[in-house]
């Protein structure tokens, strides 16, 4: 048995930075990775998909070149093997860089194997038994498959296996009209595939406000993506080389025939083969590790960070989990998960940046609020770039002046949202932004202007 001060299971976004801080504090650390260093973000999530988004955007702009006075001789084509090679190079460099850093981190030992708990303080890694007083679970999650009739009889793709595609699907059928599904829908439509999105809910990205959902739907449909919402009774079947999805909608039966099927209907935590029962670590009905506000599990000395704890499903929430644990363990700073403000982005083009509460959540809370909204057609920078789809909106508390939430659906929305988010963290009133002088010409400069048009929320 080998003893360490700390064991970290998984090299997703929380694990490596935690390892670095622990060894800086003089602790001996082991970090365990069974497959790909960097976890979902580096290998099948943020890094490779945003590389694909960039390639798709380049193809889209090239096709629009004439709008900008640019002449391109010949047809704009997409070389899928080159697209994949670029994506793989970017993702691979990130993965290799992280792995190299960990392997050369003094005081940290890397194990390449699957880890399983034996006791609350012992972990079996291959045939080696490791022991530590502090253990950190950072195992992430994976795509889940829904209960759909016939699914076990057809081949289908997930966000992970999509990373291996180096050909252009003739017709990509996507089940799931939320963040992952919509990003792939636009990517492959811009590459040249016919794309159909099938969503069981009455509208796309159902957690968003109706105006956001409607605007995103319009953006996708304008690019030729077939959107089928409120789909019921799904069934899939193989018909020759194609896959056929049957559904009922608007009182009628429909069939969608495609060459490839992508499932984008949710995620599940990688906690089912960790031996958590041997350690006494509690999980909920979906398999997520139960943690408190400082990410401690039901067993003292064991923490859970990242997607496996159900406290967030983003790279930034995972990384922030690591910062919370570090603050509590090493800095005498009692940071908590509940301190953070909801923030995320949807990387369709134009992107959606979100912070705080949705308009719907504010209405349900019953609090008095003011709201302002501005179409991107009235944002000079968007007009100059020829990217006027979408809108901005912000809501504030009518009594305290606190910013409650914002949505920026438009060019640069994923960056602009931070000018609002940082003021929210500072607990400053909306008037701080209203009085600020922003740079012209930018999208952000219209946030203060928008705040001049606050009106009572109906």
N, C-alpha and C positions, 0 to 999 in steps of 0.2 A: 504494500500500500504506500502511495506517495501522498504526502501532505502538503497543502498549500494554504495560504491565508484566505484565498478566494478562488472560486471556480465560476467561470462564465460559460454558459451553454448557448452557443450561437453567436455568429459574427455579423448580425444585422446592425442596424444603425445605432442601437444603444450599446452593444457589446464592446466594440473596439475602443471607443472613447472612454468608456468606463475602465477598461483594462489599462489604458494609458494613465489615467488619473490615479488608479490604485497603485501601480508600480512607482509612480512619482512619490506617493505617500509611503514608500518603503515596504509595500506588501508583495508577497510572492503570489503570482496569479497563473492560473491555467485557463486557456480559452479553447473551446471545443467546437469544431466545425465538421459536420458529416458530409457536406457536399460543396457548395459554392460560397466562397468568401464574399461578404457584402450583403447577403440575403436577397430578398425580393427586389429592393430598390435598384441595386447594382446589376442584377442578372436578368430579371424578368419584369421589372416595374419601371420606376422613374427614368433611369438612365437610358435603357434601350428604347423605351417607348417615346421618349422625348426626342431621341435621335430620329426615329421614324416620323414623328410629327414634323421635324425640321425638313426632312426629305420631301414629305408630302406638301409642305408649305412652299418649298422651292418649285415643285411641279405646278402647283396652283398659280403662283405668281407668274411663272413662265407662260402659262396659257393666257394670262391676263396682260401680257406684256404690251399689247397694242393700246390698252387703256392709258398706259404711261408714256406713249410715244416711242416705244421700243419695238423694233422689228426683229423677228426671229425667222430665219429662212428654214422652212421645213417644219415637220410635225414635232411637237414636244413628246418625247418618249421617256419611259421609266425602265431602267435596268434593275430588276428586282435583286439580282445577284449582287450588284454593286451597292444597292441600298442596304442589303443585309450585311455585306462586308463592312460598310461604314459603321453601321450600328454595332456589329460585333467588335470592331476595333475600339470604339469608344467604351463600350461596356467592359471589354476585356482589359483595357488599360486601367480602368478603375478597380476592377477585381484584383488584378495582379499587383497593383500598387498597394492596396490594402493588405493583401496577404503578405507581401514582402515586408511591409512595415511591422506587422504583428510578429513575423518570424524573427525579426531582428530587434524586437523590443526587449531590452534587458530587464530581466525579472519576470518575463512572461513566457510560458511554455505552451506551444500550440499542439493540439491533438487532432488528428484527422480520423474521426470515427463517430459512430452514433453513441450518444450518452443516455444512460438510464439510471434513475435513482435506485439505490439499494436500501439506504436508510436516509433519515433527514440530513445527514452530514456526509454521506458517501455516494459517489457516482461511479458506475462501471462504464469504462470507455474501452470498447473492444474487450481485451482480456486484462486491462489494467484498472485497478481500483484506486480512485482518487478520493481524498478527504479534505474538507475545509469547513471552517466555522461560518463562512459566508458563501452562499451559492446564489447566482443570478440566472434566471431563466429568460432567454432572449431568442426563442425558437421560431417566431413569426407565424405565418399562416399560408394557406394555399387555396386555390379555387375549389369551390364546392359544386357538386353536380345535383341538380334538382330531380325530383321524382317526375319524370316525363315518360309516358308510355313509349316503348320502343327504343329508348336511349341506349340500352345495352346492346342493341343490334346494329348500331351505326358508329362510324368514326366521328369524333368531334375534337375541336380544339379548345384550349383554355388560354389565358393570358401567357402562361409559360410555354406551351407548345407553339404558340404563334411566333415565338422568337426564332423558331427553326425554319419558318417558311421563307423560301427564296424564289418562289414563283408567284405569279399574279392570279389569285382566285378569279375564276370567271364570274361567279356570283357568290358572295359571302353573306350567309344568313346568320344574324346575331340574335341570340335569345338573351335579352337583358338590355334595358334602355336606361342604364345609369352610367356612372362615370367611366368605368373601363370599357363598356360596350360602345359608348358614343365616341370615345377617342379612336378606337379601332375602326369604327364605321367611317368616320371622316378620313382617316389615314388611307384606308384602302379604296375609298371612292375616289380620292385624289390621285391615287396610283393608277386607277382605271378600272377597278372592279365594279360590277353591279353590286349594290349593297341593300339588304333589307334588315331592318331592326324590328324585332318583335318584343313587345313589353306587355306584361300582364296587368300592370296598373293602368288607371285611366289616362295617365300622361307620363312623359319622360321625366327622369330625375325627380321623382315624386316628393323627395324631401325638400326640394326648393319651392319657392313661391311660384304661383301659377304664371305670373308674367315672365319670370325667368325661364320656366319650362317651355312656355309658348314661343318665346324668342329663340331659344336653342332649337326647338323643333323646326321653326321657320328657316333658320340658318341651314340646317341639315337637308331639309326638303328642297331648298333653293339650289343645293348642289346635286340634286338628283337621288338622294337617299330615300328609299321607300320606308316610311315609318308606320308601323301597325301597333297601335296602343289598345289597351283594354281587351287583350287577346285571352281567350279562355280555352280550356280543353285541349291543351297542346299534346300532340303526338308526333313522333318522328319515325321515318321508315327509309330504308334504302331502296332506290329504284335505279338499277344499273350502276353507273358511276356517280349518280347524283344522290342527294339526300332531300327528302320531301318533309316539310313541316306542315301538319294539319292543325287548323285552329278554327274556333268560332268567334265571330265578331260582328257586331251590329245585327245580330239575329240571323246571320248567314254563315255557311261553312266556306272555308278558304284553304287553299294549298299554296305553299311557297316552295318552289324547287330551286335548289342551289347546288353549287359544286363543293362548298365547304360550309361547315357549321361551327360557329364559335359560341361557347357558353360563357356568359358574363353575368351570373346571377347571384354572386355573393362569395364570401370567403369563409374558411373555417380554420381554427388554430391548429398548429402542429403539436398538439399536446397528448395525442392518443397513444404514443409509444415511448413515453418518457419514464414510466414507472412512478408517476406522481402518487399513486395509491400507497406505494412502499414508503414514501416520504411523509404521507399524511397531508399533502397539499390539496386543498379544496378547489374544485372546478365547478362552474355552473352547468346548467342543462345543455348548453351549446359547446361545452368543452373549454371555455375560456377560464384561465386561472383567476380566482377571486383575489383581489387585492384591496388594500385600504387606500386612503388618500395620499399615502407616501410610498405606495407600490409594494408594501409588505404583504406576503401571502399569509395564509392561516398558520404557517409554521415559522416561529422566530428564527431569524438567520437566513431565510429564503425570500428573495424578491422575484417579481416577474415584470419584465419590461417589453415594450413593443406590442406588436399586433396580437400576441398570445394572451394579453390581459383584458382585451375588450374595451380599453379606455381610449382607443383611437386606432385608425387604420391607415395612418400616413407615415411617411418617413420622418416628417418633422415632429410628430407626436412621439414616435419611438425615440428619436434623439433627445427630445425634451424629457422623456422618462429617465434617460441616463443622467441628465443634468439634475433632475430632482433627487435621484438617489445619491449622486455625488455631493450635492449640497447638504443633504441630511447626514451623510456618513463622515464627510471630510471637512466641511466648512461651518458646521454648527449653524446652518441656515435651514430652518424648517419649511422648505418649499413643499407645495402640495399640487396634486393634479388639478384640484378645483381652482387653483390660482390662474390657470391658463384660459385664454379666450378661444373659442372655436374659430378656426381659420383653415381654409383649404382652397384648392383651385380645381377647376375642370379644364383640361387642356385640349378642348376643341379650339378651333380658330374662328372667331376671336375667343380668347379664354375668358373664363368666369373666375373672378376672385371674390371670395366670401369671407366675412368676418362677423363674429357675434351672432345675434339672433336674426332669424328670418322675419319678414313682415308678418307671416302667419303666426309665428311663435309670440311675437309682441302682442298681436291682437288677442290671442288666447290668454295671455298673462293679465289682461284687463288694465294695464297701466296706460296712462295718458301719454301719447307720443305725437311727435311731429315727423313728417316725412317729406323728402324732396326727391325728385326724379328728373333726369336729363337724358335725352336721346343722344347717341353718339353722332348723329347728324349735326348736332349743335356743339361739337367739340372740334375746334380748328385742326388740331393735330391729326385727328382721325380723318377729316376731310382731305387734308394734304396727302395723307398716306393712301387714300382711296379705300379706307377700311372703316366704314360708317355703320356697320351692323351693331346692334345691341344698345345698351343704355347703362346709366349709373343711377343708383339710388342709395339713400342713407336715411336712417331713422334715429331720432334722439328722444330722450326723456323730456317731456314737456315741463316738468317741474325742476329736476336737478340739472338739466343740460347735458347729462352724460350721453355719449354716443352708444346706442343700443345695438346697431348692426348696419351692415352695408353690403351691397352687391355691385360689383363692377363687371359687367359683361361687355367687353369691348377690347379693342387693341390695347395691349399693355395692362389689361385688367389684373393679371396675376401679380404685377409689380405695384400698380397704383394702390391696391388695397392696403399695402403696408403703411402708406401715409396716414391712413385712418386707424389701422390696427395699433400703431405705436402710440397714438394719442389716447386710444382706449386703455392701453396698459398703463399709461401715465395718469389715468383717472382724471384727465383734464376735460373740461366742457367743450362742446362743439365750437364755441366761439374762438377757441385757440386756433383752429384751422381757418375759421372764417376771416380772422385778422392777419393770417400769414400771407407773405408775399411769395408766390410760387413762380417758378421759371416759365417763361414763354418761349416757344410754343411747346407745351406738353399736354398730356391728358390730365395729369395731376392738378394743373392750374385751374381746372374747371370744378374741382371739388369745393373750394371756397365759394365760388360763384353759385354752385348748386345749393349750398347751404343758405344762401340769401333767399331761396324760394321755399323754405320750410312751411308746410301747411299742416293743420291738424289731421291726424289719421282718422278716417271715418270709422 
